[in-house]
Amino acid sequence: MPSDIEIAQAARLEPITAIGAKLGIPEEHLTPFGRYKAKVSLEFFQSVQARPKGRLVLVTGINPTAAGEGKSTVTVGLGDGLRKLGKRSVVCLREPSLGPCFGVKGGAAGGGYSQVVPMEDINLHFTGDLHAVTTAHNLLAALIDNHIQQGNALDLDVRRIAWRRVLDMNDRALREIVLGLGGTGNGIPRESGFDITVASEVMAVLCLSENLADLKRRLGEMVIGESRKREVVRAKDLGGHGAMTVLLREALAPNLVQTLEGTPAFVHGGPFANIAHGCNSVLATKLALALGEIVVTEAGFGADLGAEKFFDIKCRKAGLTPDAAVIVVSLRALKLHGGVDAKSLKAENVAAIEKGAANVARHIENVRGFGVPVLVALNHMASDTPAEVAAFERLCAGWQVEMGVGQGWAKGGEGTRDLAGRLLALIGREPTRYKPLYPDEMPLWDKARTIAQRIYRAKDLEADATVRGKFRKLQEQGYGNLPICVAKTQYSLTADAKVLGAPEGFPLPIRDVRLSAGAGFVVVLAGDIMTMPGLPKTPAALSIDIDAQGKVVGLF
């Protein structure tokens, strides 16, 4: 079978104006970036918000493994499958970060015959949104250091500046740095560091804002540090949030593209779910809900991260009510969770699947805890045997959960037609009773402990006096009503990436707490999670090239 990029490059795409027309978007409200991608104007977004809303479906997954699950592939495939059943479906995805594209994870455009296109554009520079976020974030960083150099009227304590710099690339050498070296003309020396762009609070703010005024307000509320009197200093105190809004003005508008089968897709916003809130923009989701019957969106990594944050942060903040959740599973991944060596995944092993399925059961129980109906989607792969599929079907029957097999990677929408039908039947049969995991008024420490105990099955939180003091201080400063955004490894329900399956009764180590006042949540860092990834021993960048005809090769 051809590679993902070969399939994408061979596709015959419709002009983006034709894709917009399928949703009733007038051409004058599209800002084209070439022939096959465009931004939709904020004016059009506002004009359709009074319309009746479609049904919202979240696609999430089990804890990811090196074997792959195919969450984005199933998301795209479901959108195409629903179209084949006569539904006006719309797909909503996040924008890929360049870091993983040149590292190890890959892109976020789906795979095989269930992709959003133009694939190379989406996975590379796209419409420049991530560059705009990077520039706006680093403008604020430059203003902070310049303010200190020019007299420090805000009396910023250089030891307590929380605002780091960002780069949309995996670069471990930049995690911890020293600024201002080389003499008095180069600023005040201090320790700082870099995060990856998708971990920036600016990215979270972009994804949670609903208009330019909201964007500017949120940017102004971002905390940049403390004064020497231990008073909070915000971006609006420095005065740079207006210029940041200018840089993000175009980036705020949702991006419209298409699937290989011409289903409209909004790809907008790119926060990681292991270190941020992991959902595409509220603007894109609300626009899709106003234009489509069924909106299929995804949240990053496993349900313990992406789905929990989708329910507790995005839906809570944006007033969204999800109608169903699809949990994506691959049998190869279950074998890894069941203890099989990575080299033996193609061999039939029903026992390992039955053992590894404990991870699926945990996520089903967790998602049901939010009151949302669940469909399990088995992303079928060539190595899956009839006995293995039958064993997994028996497990799902025992859990009393609807289950379907998707073959979108190999067959596109035709391969997900049955899965889409099961989804429609589920939505028609089981009404949603969505509710967040915890109330706004619950104290921050208790919110974090609730997530740890009810979602991860930890015994309790583990934190030193300094971390506990940060929780108390944020509570006293009036931030106690904010939701929690846990930053931890995506590979495990614990904070240890090597612990697979469905462990319970472990302590969850909390090493830091950070306020994201503009985004409207508190970040809790668990274990040794890094906000700036590194490259693997053999980065994907070493296989990516361009041929004599100017065509990209080696990109997945």
C-alpha positions as CSV (number, residue, x, y, z in Angstrom):
1,M,0.0,0.0,0.0
2,P,1.3,3.5,-0.7
3,S,2.5,5.7,2.1
4,D,0.3,8.4,3.7
5,I,2.0,11.2,1.8
6,E,1.8,9.3,-1.5
7,I,-1.9,8.8,-1.0
8,A,-2.4,12.4,-0.1
9,Q,-0.3,13.6,-3.1
10,A,-2.3,11.5,-5.5
11,A,-5.7,12.8,-4.4
12,R,-7.7,15.1,-6.5
13,L,-8.9,17.9,-4.2
14,E,-11.9,20.2,-4.6
15,P,-11.2,24.0,-4.6
16,I,-11.6,25.3,-1.0
17,T,-14.5,27.5,-2.2
18,A,-16.4,24.4,-3.1
19,I,-15.8,22.9,0.4
20,G,-17.0,26.2,1.9
21,A,-20.1,26.1,-0.3
22,K,-21.0,22.6,1.2
23,L,-21.3,24.4,4.5
24,G,-23.0,27.5,3.2
25,I,-19.9,29.7,3.7
26,P,-20.0,32.6,1.1
27,E,-16.8,33.0,-0.9
28,E,-16.3,36.6,0.5
29,H,-15.9,35.1,4.0
30,L,-13.0,32.9,2.9
31,T,-9.4,34.1,2.9
32,P,-7.7,31.5,0.7
33,F,-4.1,30.3,1.3
34,G,-3.7,28.8,-2.1
35,R,-6.4,26.7,-3.7
36,Y,-7.1,24.1,-1.0
37,K,-7.0,25.9,2.4
38,A,-8.6,29.0,3.8
39,K,-9.5,30.9,6.9
40,V,-13.1,31.7,7.7
41,S,-13.8,35.2,8.7
42,L,-14.7,36.0,12.3
43,E,-17.7,38.1,11.0
44,F,-19.2,34.9,9.4
45,F,-18.6,33.0,12.7
46,Q,-20.6,35.6,14.6
47,S,-23.4,35.7,12.0
48,V,-24.2,32.0,12.4
49,Q,-24.1,31.6,16.2
50,A,-27.8,32.0,16.6
51,R,-28.5,28.9,14.4
52,P,-29.6,25.5,15.9
53,K,-26.5,23.4,16.9
54,G,-25.5,20.0,15.6
55,R,-24.5,17.0,17.7
56,L,-21.0,17.0,19.2
57,V,-19.0,13.7,19.2
58,L,-15.6,13.5,20.9
59,V,-13.0,10.9,19.7
60,T,-10.5,9.9,22.3
61,G,-8.5,6.8,23.0
62,I,-6.6,4.5,25.3
63,N,-3.2,5.4,26.7
64,P,-1.0,5.6,23.5
65,T,1.8,3.2,22.8
66,A,4.5,2.9,20.2
67,A,2.2,0.5,18.3
68,G,-0.2,3.3,17.5
69,E,-4.0,3.6,18.0
70,G,-5.1,5.8,15.1
71,K,-7.3,8.4,16.8
72,S,-7.0,11.1,14.1
73,T,-7.5,8.4,11.4
74,V,-10.7,7.3,13.1
75,T,-11.9,10.9,13.5
76,V,-11.5,11.6,9.8
77,G,-12.9,8.2,8.8
78,L,-16.0,8.8,11.0
79,G,-16.6,12.2,9.3
80,D,-16.4,10.5,5.9
81,G,-18.5,7.5,7.0
82,L,-21.3,9.8,8.3
83,R,-21.3,11.6,4.9
84,K,-21.9,8.3,3.2
85,L,-24.9,7.8,5.4
86,G,-26.3,11.2,4.3
87,K,-25.3,13.2,7.3
88,R,-23.9,16.7,7.0
89,S,-20.8,15.9,9.0
90,V,-17.9,18.2,9.9
91,V,-14.5,17.2,11.2
92,C,-12.6,19.3,13.8
93,L,-8.9,18.6,14.5
94,R,-5.9,20.3,16.0
95,E,-3.0,21.7,14.0
96,P,0.2,19.6,14.2
97,S,3.3,21.0,15.8
98,L,6.6,20.9,13.8
99,G,8.4,19.4,16.8
100,P,6.8,16.0,16.6
101,C,6.7,16.1,12.8
102,F,10.5,16.2,12.7
103,G,10.9,14.1,15.9
104,V,9.1,10.8,16.3
105,K,5.3,11.1,16.9
106,G,4.3,12.1,13.4
107,G,1.6,14.5,12.2
108,A,-2.0,15.0,13.0
109,A,-3.7,14.7,9.6
110,G,-4.9,11.1,9.9
111,G,-3.5,8.3,7.8
112,G,-4.1,6.0,4.8
113,Y,-7.4,6.8,3.1
114,S,-8.7,8.7,6.1
115,Q,-6.7,12.0,6.0
116,V,-7.2,15.7,5.9
117,V,-5.5,17.4,3.0
118,P,-3.3,19.1,1.8
119,M,-1.3,16.8,4.1
120,E,2.1,18.4,3.6
121,D,0.8,21.9,4.2
122,I,-1.2,20.9,7.4
123,N,1.8,19.1,8.9
124,L,4.3,21.8,8.0
125,H,3.7,25.6,8.1
126,F,-0.1,25.5,7.2
127,T,-1.5,29.0,7.6
128,G,1.2,30.2,10.0
129,D,-0.9,30.0,13.2
130,L,1.8,28.4,15.2
131,H,4.3,30.9,14.0
132,A,2.0,33.7,15.1
133,V,1.6,32.2,18.5
134,T,5.4,31.8,18.8
135,T,6.0,35.4,17.8
136,A,3.3,36.8,20.1
137,H,4.6,34.8,23.0
138,N,8.2,35.9,22.4
139,L,7.2,39.5,22.0
140,L,6.0,39.5,25.6
141,A,9.2,37.8,26.7
142,A,11.2,40.5,24.9
143,L,9.1,43.3,26.5
144,I,9.7,41.8,30.0
145,D,13.5,41.8,29.6
146,N,13.4,45.3,28.1
147,H,11.2,46.6,30.9
148,I,13.7,45.3,33.4
149,Q,16.6,46.8,31.5
150,Q,14.9,50.2,31.1
151,G,14.4,50.8,34.9
152,N,11.9,48.1,36.0
153,A,9.0,50.4,36.9
154,L,6.9,47.4,37.8
155,D,9.6,46.3,40.3
156,L,9.6,42.8,38.8
157,D,11.6,40.3,40.8
158,V,13.9,38.7,38.2
159,R,13.9,35.5,40.3
160,R,10.2,35.1,40.0
161,I,9.5,35.8,36.3
162,A,7.2,33.0,35.1
163,W,7.2,33.8,31.4
164,R,9.7,31.7,29.4
165,R,10.3,31.7,25.7
166,V,8.9,29.2,23.1
167,L,10.0,27.5,20.0
168,D,7.9,25.2,17.7
169,M,10.6,22.5,17.7
170,N,11.9,19.7,20.0
171,D,15.1,21.1,21.5
172,R,16.1,19.8,24.9
173,A,19.2,22.0,24.9
174,L,17.0,25.0,25.4
175,R,15.0,23.7,28.4
176,E,17.1,25.7,30.9
177,I,19.2,28.8,29.8
178,V,20.7,31.9,31.2
179,L,19.7,35.3,29.6
180,G,21.4,38.6,29.5
181,L,25.1,37.5,29.2
182,G,27.7,39.6,27.5
183,G,27.6,42.9,29.4
184,T,25.2,45.6,30.6
185,G,23.9,46.4,27.1
186,N,22.5,42.9,26.8
187,G,20.1,43.0,29.7
188,I,20.0,41.7,33.2
189,P,21.4,38.1,33.6
190,R,18.8,35.7,34.9
191,E,17.8,32.0,34.5
192,S,15.0,31.1,32.1
193,G,14.3,28.5,29.5
194,F,12.2,27.5,26.4
195,D,8.9,25.5,26.2
196,I,7.5,24.1,22.9
197,T,5.0,26.5,21.3
198,V,2.0,24.3,21.8
199,A,2.6,24.4,25.6
200,S,2.4,28.2,25.5
201,E,-0.4,29.8,27.4
202,V,-0.9,32.0,24.3
203,M,-1.9,28.8,22.4
204,A,-4.4,27.9,25.1
205,V,-5.8,31.5,25.1
206,L,-6.1,31.3,21.2
207,C,-8.0,28.1,21.5
208,L,-10.4,29.2,24.2
209,S,-11.1,32.8,22.9
210,E,-14.4,33.5,21.0
211,N,-13.6,36.9,19.5
212,L,-10.9,39.5,19.4
213,A,-12.0,41.3,22.5
214,D,-12.0,38.1,24.4
215,L,-8.5,37.3,23.0
216,K,-7.1,40.6,24.1
217,R,-8.7,40.4,27.6
218,R,-7.3,36.9,28.1
219,L,-3.8,37.9,26.9
220,G,-3.8,40.8,29.3
221,E,-4.7,38.5,32.3
222,M,-1.7,36.2,31.7
223,V,0.6,36.3,34.7
224,I,4.2,37.1,33.8
225,G,5.7,37.0,37.3
226,E,5.8,38.7,40.7
227,S,7.1,42.0,42.0
228,R,9.6,42.1,44.8
229,K,6.6,42.7,47.1
230,R,5.3,39.3,45.9
231,E,2.4,41.0,44.0
232,V,1.2,39.4,40.8
233,V,2.2,41.2,37.6
234,R,0.1,40.6,34.4
235,A,0.8,41.2,30.8
236,K,-1.7,44.1,30.8
237,D,0.4,45.8,33.5
238,L,3.3,45.7,31.0
239,G,1.1,46.9,28.2
240,G,2.0,44.4,25.5
241,H,-1.3,42.5,25.1
242,G,-2.6,44.9,22.4
243,A,0.4,44.2,20.2
244,M,0.1,40.5,20.8
245,T,-3.6,40.6,19.7
246,V,-2.5,42.3,16.5
247,L,-0.1,39.4,15.8
248,L,-2.8,36.9,16.5
249,R,-5.6,38.6,14.7
250,E,-5.5,36.4,11.6
251,A,-4.5,33.3,13.6
252,L,-7.8,33.5,15.6
253,A,-9.9,32.8,12.4
254,P,-10.6,29.0,11.9
255,N,-8.8,27.1,9.1
256,L,-11.0,25.2,6.6
257,V,-9.6,22.2,4.7
258,Q,-11.1,18.9,3.5
259,T,-10.7,15.1,3.8
260,L,-9.7,12.9,0.9
261,E,-13.4,12.4,0.3
262,G,-14.3,16.1,0.4
263,T,-15.8,16.2,3.9
264,P,-15.3,19.7,5.3
265,A,-12.7,19.9,8.1
266,F,-11.7,22.7,10.5
267,V,-8.1,22.3,11.6
268,H,-7.4,25.0,14.1
269,G,-5.3,25.3,17.3
270,G,-2.7,22.9,18.5
271,P,-2.2,22.5,22.3
272,F,-0.7,19.1,23.4
273,A,-2.8,17.2,25.9
274,N,0.1,15.9,28.0
275,I,1.3,19.5,28.8
276,A,-1.7,21.6,27.9
277,H,-5.5,21.2,27.4
278,G,-5.3,19.2,24.2
279,C,-8.3,20.4,22.2
280,N,-8.9,22.3,19.0
281,S,-10.3,25.9,19.2
282,V,-13.6,26.7,20.6
283,L,-14.2,28.9,17.6
284,A,-13.8,26.1,15.1
285,T,-16.0,23.7,17.2
286,K,-18.8,26.3,17.5
287,L,-18.6,27.2,13.9
288,A,-18.8,23.5,12.9
289,L,-21.8,23.0,15.2
290,A,-23.6,25.9,13.6
291,L,-23.0,24.5,10.1
292,G,-23.1,20.7,10.4
293,E,-25.4,18.0,11.7
294,I,-22.7,15.9,13.3
295,V,-19.4,17.4,14.4
296,V,-16.6,14.9,15.0
297,T,-13.7,16.3,17.1
298,E,-10.7,14.8,18.9
299,A,-8.8,15.4,22.0
300,G,-5.1,14.6,22.4
301,F,-3.6,11.3,23.7
302,G,-5.6,9.0,26.0
303,A,-9.0,9.7,27.7
304,D,-7.2,10.3,31.0
305,L,-5.7,13.5,29.5
306,G,-7.5,14.7,26.4
307,A,-11.0,13.6,27.2
308,E,-10.8,14.7,30.8
309,K,-9.6,18.2,29.8
310,F,-12.2,18.3,27.0
311,F,-15.0,17.7,29.5
312,D,-13.6,19.7,32.4
313,I,-12.0,22.6,30.7
314,K,-13.2,23.1,27.1
315,C,-16.9,22.1,27.5
316,R,-17.1,23.8,30.9
317,K,-15.6,27.1,29.6
318,A,-17.4,27.2,26.2
319,G,-20.8,25.9,27.3
320,L,-20.6,22.8,25.1
321,T,-22.5,19.6,25.6
322,P,-21.0,16.5,24.1
323,D,-23.5,13.9,22.8
324,A,-21.2,10.9,22.6
325,A,-17.6,9.8,23.0
326,V,-15.7,7.3,20.8
327,I,-12.8,5.5,22.4
328,V,-10.3,4.3,19.8
329,V,-8.5,1.0,20.4
330,S,-5.9,-1.0,18.4
331,L,-5.3,-4.6,19.2
332,R,-1.5,-4.1,18.7
333,A,-1.6,-1.5,21.5
334,L,-3.6,-3.8,23.8
335,K,-0.9,-6.4,23.3
336,L,1.7,-3.9,24.6
337,H,-0.5,-3.1,27.5
338,G,-0.8,-6.8,28.1
339,G,3.0,-7.2,28.3
340,V,3.9,-8.4,24.8
341,D,7.3,-7.4,23.4
342,A,7.1,-4.8,20.6
343,K,8.8,-7.3,18.2
344,S,6.0,-9.8,18.7
345,L,2.9,-7.7,18.0
346,K,2.0,-9.3,14.7
347,A,1.7,-12.8,16.3
348,E,-1.8,-13.8,17.4
349,N,-2.1,-13.4,21.2
350,V,-5.6,-13.4,22.5
351,A,-4.4,-13.7,26.1
352,A,-2.4,-10.5,25.9
353,I,-5.3,-8.7,24.4
354,E,-7.6,-9.8,27.3
355,K,-5.0,-8.7,29.8
356,G,-4.3,-5.3,28.1
357,A,-8.0,-4.6,27.7
358,A,-8.0,-3.5,31.4
359,N,-6.8,-0.2,30.1
360,V,-9.8,0.1,27.8
361,A,-12.2,-0.8,30.6
362,R,-10.7,1.9,32.8
363,H,-11.3,4.6,30.1
364,I,-14.8,3.4,29.4
365,E,-15.7,3.7,33.1
366,N,-14.1,7.2,33.3
367,V,-15.9,8.6,30.2
368,R,-19.2,7.2,31.4
369,G,-18.5,9.0,34.7
370,F,-19.0,12.2,32.8
371,G,-22.5,11.1,31.8
372,V,-21.6,10.7,28.1
373,P,-22.6,7.7,26.0
374,V,-19.6,5.6,24.8
375,L,-18.8,3.8,21.5
376,V,-15.6,1.7,21.3
377,A,-13.9,1.9,17.9
378,L,-11.6,-0.9,17.0
379,N,-9.2,0.5,14.5
380,H,-8.6,-2.6,12.4
381,M,-5.1,-3.4,11.2
382,A,-3.8,-6.0,8.8
383,S,-2.2,-8.1,11.5
384,D,-5.5,-8.4,13.5
385,T,-6.8,-12.0,13.4
386,P,-10.5,-13.1,13.5
387,A,-9.9,-14.8,16.9
388,E,-8.4,-11.6,18.3
389,V,-11.3,-9.4,17.0
390,A,-13.8,-11.9,18.4
391,A,-12.1,-11.9,21.8
392,F,-12.3,-8.1,21.9
393,E,-16.0,-8.2,20.9
394,R,-16.7,-10.5,23.8
395,L,-14.9,-8.2,26.2
396,C,-17.0,-5.2,25.0
397,A,-20.2,-7.2,25.3
398,G,-19.2,-8.0,28.9
399,W,-18.6,-4.3,29.6
400,Q,-22.1,-3.6,28.0
401,V,-20.6,-1.0,25.7
402,E,-21.4,-0.5,22.0
403,M,-18.4,-1.5,19.8
404,G,-17.7,-1.3,16.1
405,V,-14.8,-2.0,13.8
406,G,-13.3,0.8,11.6
407,Q,-11.2,0.3,8.5
408,G,-10.8,3.9,7.5
409,W,-7.1,3.7,7.0
410,A,-7.5,1.0,4.3
411,K,-10.9,1.9,2.9
412,G,-11.7,5.5,3.8
413,G,-15.4,6.4,4.5
414,E,-16.6,3.0,3.2
415,G,-14.5,1.3,5.8
416,T,-16.2,3.4,8.6
417,R,-19.8,3.3,7.3
418,D,-20.8,0.6,9.9
419,L,-19.0,2.4,12.7
420,A,-20.8,5.6,11.7
421,G,-24.1,3.8,11.8
422,R,-23.4,2.5,15.2
423,L,-22.6,6.0,16.4
424,L,-25.8,7.4,15.0
425,A,-27.8,4.6,16.7
426,L,-26.0,5.3,20.0
427,I,-26.8,9.0,19.9
428,G,-30.4,8.3,19.1
429,R,-30.7,5.7,21.8
430,E,-28.8,7.1,24.8
431,P,-29.3,10.8,25.7
432,T,-26.2,12.6,27.1
433,R,-26.2,13.5,30.8
434,Y,-22.9,15.3,30.6
435,K,-21.5,16.9,33.7
436,P,-18.0,17.9,34.7
437,L,-16.0,15.8,37.2
438,Y,-16.0,18.5,39.9
439,P,-17.8,21.8,40.7
440,D,-16.1,25.2,40.2
441,E,-16.2,25.9,43.9
442,M,-14.2,22.9,44.9
443,P,-10.7,24.0,46.2
444,L,-7.8,23.5,43.8
445,W,-6.1,20.8,45.8
446,D,-9.3,18.8,46.0
447,K,-9.9,19.2,42.3
448,A,-6.4,17.8,41.5
449,R,-7.0,15.0,44.0
450,T,-10.4,14.2,42.4
451,I,-8.8,13.8,39.0
452,A,-6.0,11.7,40.4
453,Q,-8.4,9.4,42.3
454,R,-11.3,9.1,40.0
455,I,-9.5,9.2,36.6
456,Y,-6.1,7.8,37.3
457,R,-7.1,5.6,40.4
458,A,-4.3,7.1,42.4
459,K,-4.4,6.7,46.2
460,D,-3.7,10.3,46.8
461,L,-1.5,13.3,45.7
462,E,2.1,13.4,46.8
463,A,3.6,16.9,47.1
464,D,6.2,18.7,49.2
465,A,5.5,21.8,51.4
466,T,6.5,24.2,48.6
467,V,4.0,22.8,46.1
468,R,1.3,22.7,48.8
469,G,2.0,26.3,49.6
470,K,1.5,27.2,45.9
471,F,-1.9,25.6,45.9
472,R,-2.8,27.6,49.1
473,K,-1.5,30.8,47.6
474,L,-3.5,30.5,44.4
475,Q,-6.6,29.7,46.4
476,E,-6.1,32.8,48.6
477,Q,-5.5,35.0,45.5
478,G,-8.9,34.1,44.2
479,Y,-8.1,31.5,41.6
480,G,-9.8,28.7,43.4
481,N,-12.7,28.5,41.0
482,L,-10.5,27.6,38.0
483,P,-10.3,24.1,36.6
484,I,-7.2,21.9,36.8
485,C,-5.0,21.1,33.7
486,V,-2.8,18.1,34.6
487,A,0.6,17.8,32.8
488,K,1.8,14.3,32.9
489,T,3.0,11.4,30.7
490,Q,0.5,10.3,28.1
491,Y,1.7,6.7,28.1
492,S,0.4,5.7,31.5
493,L,-2.5,6.4,33.9
494,T,0.3,7.1,36.4
495,A,3.1,9.6,36.2
496,D,5.5,6.8,35.2
497,A,5.6,6.2,31.5
498,K,6.7,2.6,32.0
499,V,3.6,1.5,34.0
500,L,1.1,0.3,31.5
501,G,-2.3,-1.3,31.9
502,A,-4.7,-0.2,34.6
503,P,-2.8,0.3,37.9
504,E,-4.4,1.7,41.0
505,G,-3.5,2.7,44.6
506,F,-0.3,4.6,43.7
507,P,0.7,8.1,44.8
508,L,0.6,10.8,42.1
509,P,3.7,13.0,42.6
510,I,3.1,16.7,42.0
511,R,6.3,18.7,41.4
512,D,4.9,22.1,40.5
513,V,1.8,24.2,40.0
514,R,1.6,27.1,37.5
515,L,-1.2,29.6,37.0
516,S,-2.6,30.2,33.5
517,A,-4.9,33.0,34.3
518,G,-5.5,34.1,30.7
519,A,-6.4,30.6,29.6
520,G,-8.5,30.2,32.8
521,F,-6.9,27.1,34.4
522,V,-4.2,26.0,36.8
523,V,-1.5,23.7,35.4
524,V,-0.4,20.9,37.8
525,L,2.8,19.1,36.7
526,A,3.0,15.5,37.7
527,G,6.2,13.4,37.7
528,D,9.0,14.4,35.3
529,I,6.9,15.6,32.4
530,M,8.8,18.1,30.2
531,T,7.3,21.2,28.5
532,M,10.1,21.1,25.9
533,P,10.5,17.7,24.3
534,G,13.7,16.4,22.9
535,L,14.5,14.6,19.6
536,P,14.9,10.8,19.5
537,K,18.1,9.1,18.5
538,T,17.0,8.9,14.9
539,P,14.7,11.9,14.3
540,A,12.1,11.8,11.5
541,A,13.8,14.9,10.1
542,L,16.6,12.6,8.8
543,S,14.1,10.9,6.5
544,I,12.3,13.9,5.1
545,D,13.5,15.4,1.9
546,I,12.5,17.0,-1.4
547,D,12.9,15.4,-4.8
548,A,14.0,17.0,-8.1
549,Q,10.5,18.0,-9.0
550,G,10.0,19.9,-5.7
551,K,7.8,17.2,-4.1
552,V,8.1,16.5,-0.4
553,V,9.1,12.9,0.4
554,G,9.5,10.9,3.6
555,L,6.9,12.8,5.5
556,F,5.0,9.7,7.0
